[in-house]
Amino acid sequence: MTPRSPQSPPDGRPQDGQGRNGHDRKGRAAGPDRAAGQQRRPGRNAAGAPPERGAAVGRGISIPLMRGLWRTRVLGAWHVPAHGPVILAGNHSHDIDGPLLMGTAPRPVHFLVKKQAFIGPLDPFLRSIGQIAIDRENADRTAVTSALGVLEAGGVLGIFPEGTRSGGDFAELRAGLAYFAVRTGAPVVPVAVLGSARQGRIVRALPPLRARVDIVFGEPFTAGDGSGRRTRSALDDATRQIQDRLTAHLAEARRATGR
C-alpha cells in the first residue's frame, strides 16, 4: 500500500500544528519518552543501552548546525510517535544523512554507526551523544544488545538499512532492520533524505551550503506477520515487506517534493 502524502495530516491541519502523535508546534515530542505501559522513568535506560540524555545533547548540537548550513525542509514529522519505541529507517547517500536526521527528528535518536567512524576524538564524542558503534562485517553482539536496549527503554533507534552509502534508493537491504522490528514489535517510520548527495563547489565533500535538503517522514508500520517468529524465512519475508514500504515512501516523497 502506497503511504499517504507526507505533506499534511489526513485531517487537514498544517504541518506546524499540534501533531496527531502528540508533538508540539515545533515538532517536539510532548510528554515523557517511554513505551506505552512501561514503568521505566525518562532517562533510565535498559541494560546496555546508551543514555537518552546523550542523544538529546546530540540533537541539540545538530539542530542549529544542520539548519544553519543547509535549508532543511521537514515534512511529516508528526508521523513519528511521541512515545514508545520507534525505528527510523532512512535512505543513505551521504555521510551527513545521520546528523541531518538527528537535527530534524522530533525525538532524540540513537543511530547504529559503522565502527570505522569511531576514531580519534570522534570516538568519545559519538559515544557521548548516544550513538552506537557497529561492526558491519561480523556479528556484533554488543551493538545488537545496545540497540535492543534503546527500544526496550522506549527510545528511538536510527538505522540506514542499506548498510552503507549507496544510491539512496533502498535497492538492497540488510536483514538487521527486520530483526529489530520483528523482535521488539517497534513500529518502523520510513524516512527519505533528498538533496544531500549533491556536491558543493566550495567544499566538494558536502552538499552546497544553504542548498535545500528535504527530510520526509512517512507513516509508521509494523513489520512481519505479527507472530514474532525470527526464523530466516520469516526475517526474509519481513525484509521484503520493509523494502516495499520504504521504496513506496521514497517514491511518494519524491513526488511530494518535486525531486
C-alpha positions as CSV (number, residue, x, y, z in Angstrom):
1,M,0.0,0.0,0.0
2,T,1.4,3.4,-1.0
3,P,1.8,5.7,2.0
4,R,-0.4,8.8,2.2
5,S,1.2,12.1,1.1
6,P,3.5,13.3,3.9
7,Q,2.8,17.0,3.3
8,S,0.0,17.3,5.8
9,P,-2.0,15.2,8.3
10,P,-5.1,13.5,7.0
11,D,-7.4,15.8,9.0
12,G,-6.0,18.8,7.1
13,R,-4.2,20.5,9.9
14,P,-1.0,22.3,8.9
15,Q,2.5,20.8,9.4
16,D,3.4,23.1,12.3
17,G,0.1,22.4,14.2
18,Q,-0.4,20.1,17.1
19,G,0.5,16.6,15.7
20,R,-1.7,13.6,15.9
21,N,1.1,11.7,17.7
22,G,1.5,14.3,20.5
23,H,4.1,16.7,19.1
24,D,4.0,20.4,19.8
25,R,4.1,23.2,17.2
26,K,7.9,23.0,16.9
27,G,7.7,19.3,16.1
28,R,9.0,18.2,19.5
29,A,7.6,15.1,21.2
30,A,5.3,16.0,24.1
31,G,5.4,14.2,27.4
32,P,7.8,11.5,28.7
33,D,9.5,9.4,26.1
34,R,8.6,5.9,27.2
35,A,6.8,3.0,25.7
36,A,3.1,2.7,26.4
37,G,2.5,0.6,29.5
38,Q,6.2,0.7,30.6
39,Q,7.0,1.9,34.1
40,R,10.6,3.0,33.2
41,R,11.2,6.6,34.1
42,P,12.6,9.0,31.5
43,G,16.3,9.0,31.5
44,R,16.6,5.4,32.8
45,N,17.7,3.1,30.1
46,A,17.8,-0.7,29.7
47,A,21.0,-2.6,30.4
48,G,23.5,-1.9,27.6
49,A,21.6,1.0,26.1
50,P,23.3,4.4,25.7
51,P,21.8,7.1,27.9
52,E,19.0,9.1,26.2
53,R,20.3,12.3,27.6
54,G,23.4,11.9,25.3
55,A,21.2,11.6,22.2
56,A,19.3,14.6,23.4
57,V,22.6,16.6,23.6
58,G,23.4,15.3,20.1
59,R,20.1,16.5,18.8
60,G,20.7,19.9,20.4
61,I,24.0,20.2,18.6
62,S,22.7,19.0,15.3
63,I,19.6,21.3,15.1
64,P,21.4,24.7,14.7
65,L,24.3,23.1,12.8
66,M,22.3,21.4,10.1
67,R,19.7,24.1,9.8
68,G,22.4,26.7,9.6
69,L,24.5,25.1,6.9
70,W,21.5,23.9,4.8
71,R,17.9,25.0,4.2
72,T,16.3,21.9,5.7
73,R,12.6,21.3,4.9
74,V,10.9,18.7,7.1
75,L,7.7,17.1,6.1
76,G,5.6,14.5,8.0
77,A,7.4,14.8,11.4
78,W,4.1,14.3,13.0
79,H,4.2,10.7,11.8
80,V,6.9,9.9,14.5
81,P,5.1,8.6,17.6
82,A,5.7,10.8,20.6
83,H,6.1,7.9,23.0
84,G,7.4,4.4,23.0
85,P,10.0,2.5,20.9
86,V,10.4,3.6,17.3
87,I,12.8,2.7,14.5
88,L,13.6,5.4,11.9
89,A,14.7,3.8,8.6
90,G,16.3,6.2,6.2
91,N,17.9,6.1,2.8
92,H,21.6,6.8,2.8
93,S,23.5,8.6,0.1
94,H,25.8,10.9,2.1
95,D,27.7,10.9,5.4
96,I,25.6,13.9,6.6
97,D,22.4,12.0,6.5
98,G,22.8,10.8,10.1
99,P,23.4,14.3,11.5
100,L,20.6,15.7,9.3
101,L,18.1,13.2,10.8
102,M,19.4,13.9,14.3
103,G,18.7,17.6,13.9
104,T,15.3,17.2,12.3
105,A,13.7,14.2,14.0
106,P,11.2,15.3,16.7
107,R,12.8,13.0,19.3
108,P,16.4,12.2,20.2
109,V,17.8,9.3,18.0
110,H,20.4,6.7,18.7
111,F,22.0,5.7,15.4
112,L,23.8,2.5,14.5
113,V,27.1,3.9,13.1
114,K,29.9,2.0,11.4
115,K,32.7,1.4,13.8
116,Q,35.2,2.9,11.4
117,A,33.7,6.3,12.3
118,F,34.8,5.9,15.9
119,I,38.4,7.1,15.6
120,G,40.4,9.6,17.5
121,P,38.4,12.3,19.2
122,L,35.2,11.2,17.3
123,D,35.1,8.0,19.4
124,P,34.3,9.6,22.8
125,F,32.2,12.3,21.1
126,L,29.9,9.9,19.2
127,R,29.5,7.7,22.3
128,S,28.8,10.7,24.5
129,I,25.9,11.7,22.2
130,G,24.3,8.3,22.4
131,Q,25.4,6.8,19.0
132,I,26.2,3.0,18.8
133,A,29.3,1.6,17.0
134,I,28.6,-1.5,14.9
135,D,30.8,-3.9,13.0
136,R,29.0,-4.3,9.7
137,E,31.1,-7.2,8.6
138,N,30.8,-9.5,11.6
139,A,28.1,-10.4,14.2
140,D,28.3,-7.6,16.8
141,R,26.5,-8.7,19.9
142,T,27.5,-5.6,21.8
143,A,25.8,-3.3,19.2
144,V,22.8,-5.6,19.0
145,T,22.4,-5.5,22.8
146,S,22.7,-1.7,22.9
147,A,20.2,-1.3,20.1
148,L,17.7,-3.6,21.7
149,G,18.2,-1.7,24.9
150,V,17.3,1.5,23.3
151,L,14.0,0.1,22.1
152,E,13.3,-1.7,25.3
153,A,13.7,1.7,27.1
154,G,11.1,3.2,24.7
155,G,13.7,5.2,22.7
156,V,14.3,5.9,19.1
157,L,16.7,3.8,17.1
158,G,18.0,5.1,13.7
159,I,19.1,2.7,11.0
160,F,20.2,3.0,7.4
161,P,19.1,-0.4,6.3
162,E,21.2,-0.3,3.1
163,G,24.1,-0.8,5.4
164,T,26.4,1.7,3.7
165,R,26.2,4.8,1.5
166,S,24.6,3.9,-1.9
167,G,22.3,5.4,-4.4
168,G,19.9,6.0,-1.5
169,D,17.0,4.1,-3.2
170,F,16.6,1.1,-0.8
171,A,17.6,-1.2,-3.7
172,E,19.3,-3.6,-1.3
173,L,18.5,-4.0,2.4
174,R,20.3,-6.0,5.1
175,A,18.3,-8.1,7.5
176,G,19.2,-6.1,10.6
177,L,16.3,-3.8,10.4
178,A,13.8,-6.7,10.1
179,Y,15.4,-8.4,13.1
180,F,15.0,-5.4,15.4
181,A,11.5,-4.7,14.2
182,V,10.2,-8.2,14.4
183,R,11.9,-9.0,17.8
184,T,10.7,-5.8,19.5
185,G,7.4,-5.1,17.7
186,A,8.6,-1.5,17.4
187,P,6.9,0.5,14.6
188,V,9.1,1.4,11.6
189,V,9.0,5.0,10.3
190,P,10.4,5.4,6.8
191,V,12.5,8.5,6.2
192,A,13.6,9.9,2.9
193,V,16.5,12.3,2.8
194,L,16.6,14.1,-0.5
195,G,19.2,16.6,-1.8
196,S,22.1,15.6,0.5
197,A,24.0,13.8,-2.3
198,R,24.7,16.9,-4.3
199,Q,28.3,18.0,-4.5
200,G,29.2,21.5,-3.3
201,R,31.5,23.9,-5.2
202,I,33.4,25.2,-2.1
203,V,33.6,22.0,-0.1
204,R,33.1,19.2,-2.6
205,A,32.7,16.6,0.1
206,L,29.5,18.4,1.3
207,P,26.3,19.5,-0.4
208,P,26.3,23.1,-1.5
209,L,26.0,25.4,1.5
210,R,22.5,26.7,2.0
211,A,21.1,24.3,-0.5
212,R,17.7,22.9,0.2
213,V,17.6,19.4,1.7
214,D,14.2,17.7,2.3
215,I,13.6,15.2,5.1
216,V,10.3,13.4,4.7
217,F,8.9,11.1,7.4
218,G,6.3,8.5,6.4
219,E,3.6,6.6,8.1
220,P,4.7,4.1,10.7
221,F,4.1,0.4,10.1
222,T,4.7,-2.9,11.8
223,A,7.0,-5.4,10.1
224,G,6.4,-9.1,10.0
225,D,3.3,-11.2,10.3
226,G,2.6,-10.5,13.9
227,S,3.8,-13.9,15.2
228,G,7.2,-12.6,16.4
229,R,8.9,-15.5,14.6
230,R,12.6,-14.9,13.8
231,T,13.4,-17.8,11.5
232,R,15.4,-17.0,8.4
233,S,12.3,-17.3,6.2
234,A,10.3,-15.0,8.5
235,L,13.0,-12.4,8.5
236,D,13.5,-12.6,4.8
237,D,9.7,-12.0,4.3
238,A,9.8,-9.1,6.7
239,T,12.8,-7.6,4.9
240,R,10.9,-7.8,1.6
241,Q,7.9,-6.2,3.2
242,I,10.0,-3.4,4.7
243,Q,11.8,-2.8,1.4
244,D,8.4,-2.5,-0.4
245,R,7.2,0.1,2.2
246,L,10.4,2.1,2.1
247,T,10.6,2.1,-1.7
248,A,7.0,3.3,-1.9
249,H,7.6,6.0,0.7
250,L,10.7,7.2,-1.2
251,A,8.7,7.5,-4.4
252,E,5.9,9.4,-2.7
253,A,8.5,11.7,-1.0
254,R,10.0,12.5,-4.4
255,R,6.6,13.3,-5.8
256,A,5.7,15.5,-2.8
257,T,9.0,17.5,-3.0
258,G,9.3,17.6,-6.8
259,R,12.7,15.9,-6.7
